[in-house]
Amino acid sequence: MTRALTPAGVIHAVAGQEPERALVAAIVRQAVDDARAGDAEARAWIASESCARWLAWLVPDHADPAAVQAQLVVDVDAALARRRTTTAARQTRRAQRRAVA
């Protein structure tokens, strides 16, 4: 999959053509970054009707805004799952080192 086919790629392809869309794309991108970092409010906003309205304005005519939003939510949830797995593995390694010491 090329970058242009990812949700962020679709949004930024359009945003690059119009400055006002670039600003909205930056807001959506910040919400995605915050949600991936564990911000529950940002994750909720990405799944909200408010975000859906912005995405409907951002995505090109050939793309489905609901599909873009759904993919953003899936991507954020996957990032959060990876983060939880990494954190759990780190805690396990620490506990094992402490048990050996």
BAKEKE-310859 format. One record per residue (C-alpha): residue in three letters; chain; x, y, z. Coordinates in steps of 0.1 Angstrom, whole numbers, plus 2048, in hexadecimal, padded with zeros to 3 digits. Example, Ala and Ser with C-alpha at 12.3 -4.5 7.8 and 13.67 -1.06 7.14 Angstrom:
2
+-----+----+-----+-----+-----+
|  aa | ch |   u |   v |   w |
+-----+----+-----+-----+-----+
| ALA |  A | 87B | 7D3 | 84E |
| SER |  A | 889 | 7F5 | 847 |
+-----+----+-----+-----+-----+
END
This chain:
101
+-----+----+-----+-----+-----+
|  aa | ch |   u |   v |   w |
+-----+----+-----+-----+-----+
| MET |  A | 800 | 800 | 800 |
| THR |  A | 80E | 822 | 7F6 |
| ARG |  A | 80D | 83F | 80D |
| ALA |  A | 7F2 | 84F | 7F7 |
| LEU |  A | 7DA | 832 | 7FF |
| THR |  A | 7DE | 835 | 825 |
| PRO |  A | 7C6 | 84B | 837 |
| ALA |  A | 7E1 | 865 | 83F |
| GLY |  A | 7ED | 863 | 81B |
| VAL |  A | 7CA | 86A | 80D |
| ILE |  A | 7C5 | 887 | 825 |
| HIS |  A | 7E7 | 897 | 81E |
| ALA |  A | 7E4 | 893 | 7F9 |
| VAL |  A | 7C6 | 8AA | 7F9 |
| ALA |  A | 7D3 | 8C0 | 815 |
| GLY |  A | 7F2 | 8C7 | 800 |
| GLN |  A | 7DD | 8D9 | 7E7 |
| GLU |  A | 7CA | 8F0 | 7FE |
| PRO |  A | 7D8 | 902 | 81C |
| GLU |  A | 7B8 | 902 | 830 |
| ARG |  A | 7B6 | 8DC | 82C |
| ALA |  A | 7DA | 8D9 | 836 |
| LEU |  A | 7D1 | 8E9 | 858 |
| VAL |  A | 7B4 | 8D1 | 85D |
| ALA |  A | 7CB | 8B4 | 853 |
| ALA |  A | 7E4 | 8BF | 86D |
| ILE |  A | 7C9 | 8BF | 888 |
| VAL |  A | 7BE | 89C | 87E |
| ARG |  A | 7E3 | 890 | 87D |
| GLN |  A | 7E9 | 89E | 8A0 |
| ALA |  A | 7CB | 88C | 8AD |
| VAL |  A | 7D8 | 86C | 89D |
| ASP |  A | 7FA | 871 | 8AD |
| ASP |  A | 7EB | 879 | 8CF |
| ALA |  A | 7D4 | 85A | 8CD |
| ARG |  A | 7F1 | 844 | 8C4 |
| ALA |  A | 803 | 851 | 8E2 |
| GLY |  A | 7E6 | 846 | 8F8 |
| ASP |  A | 7D0 | 865 | 8FA |
| ALA |  A | 7AD | 856 | 8FE |
| GLU |  A | 79B | 877 | 8F6 |
| ALA |  A | 7AE | 87A | 8D5 |
| ARG |  A | 7A4 | 856 | 8CC |
| ALA |  A | 780 | 85E | 8D4 |
| TRP |  A | 781 | 87D | 8BF |
| ILE |  A | 78F | 86A | 8A1 |
| ALA |  A | 771 | 852 | 8A3 |
| SER |  A | 758 | 86F | 8A8 |
| GLU |  A | 740 | 880 | 891 |
| SER |  A | 754 | 8A0 | 894 |
| CYS |  A | 772 | 88F | 885 |
| ALA |  A | 75C | 87F | 86A |
| ARG |  A | 751 | 8A1 | 85F |
| TRP |  A | 775 | 8AE | 85B |
| LEU |  A | 77F | 88E | 849 |
| ALA |  A | 761 | 892 | 831 |
| TRP |  A | 76F | 8B4 | 827 |
| LEU |  A | 793 | 8A8 | 826 |
| VAL |  A | 792 | 887 | 812 |
| PRO |  A | 790 | 889 | 7EC |
| ASP |  A | 770 | 881 | 7DA |
| HIS |  A | 77B | 85E | 7D0 |
| ALA |  A | 781 | 854 | 7F5 |
| ASP |  A | 767 | 84A | 80F |
| PRO |  A | 76B | 860 | 82E |
| ALA |  A | 75B | 845 | 844 |
| ALA |  A | 774 | 82C | 838 |
| VAL |  A | 791 | 844 | 83E |
| GLN |  A | 784 | 84B | 861 |
| ALA |  A | 780 | 826 | 868 |
| GLN |  A | 7A3 | 81F | 85C |
| LEU |  A | 7B1 | 83A | 872 |
| VAL |  A | 7A0 | 82B | 890 |
| VAL |  A | 7AD | 808 | 887 |
| ASP |  A | 7D0 | 817 | 883 |
| VAL |  A | 7CF | 829 | 8A4 |
| ASP |  A | 7C1 | 80A | 8B6 |
| ALA |  A | 7DD | 7F4 | 8A7 |
| ALA |  A | 7F7 | 80D | 8B2 |
| LEU |  A | 7E9 | 80D | 8D5 |
| ALA |  A | 7E9 | 7E7 | 8D6 |
| ARG |  A | 80E | 7E7 | 8CB |
| ARG |  A | 816 | 800 | 8E6 |
| ARG |  A | 804 | 7EB | 901 |
| THR |  A | 817 | 7CC | 8F5 |
| THR |  A | 838 | 7DE | 8F5 |
| THR |  A | 831 | 7EC | 918 |
| ALA |  A | 827 | 7CA | 925 |
| ALA |  A | 846 | 7BA | 917 |
| ARG |  A | 85C | 7D5 | 926 |
| GLN |  A | 84C | 7D0 | 948 |
| THR |  A | 851 | 7AA | 945 |
| ARG |  A | 876 | 7AE | 93D |
| ARG |  A | 87A | 7C6 | 95B |
| ALA |  A | 86A | 7AD | 972 |
| GLN |  A | 880 | 791 | 965 |
| ARG |  A | 89F | 7A6 | 96A |
| ARG |  A | 894 | 7AE | 98E |
| ALA |  A | 88D | 78A | 995 |
| VAL |  A | 8B0 | 780 | 989 |
| ALA |  A | 8C2 | 79C | 99D |
+-----+----+-----+-----+-----+
END
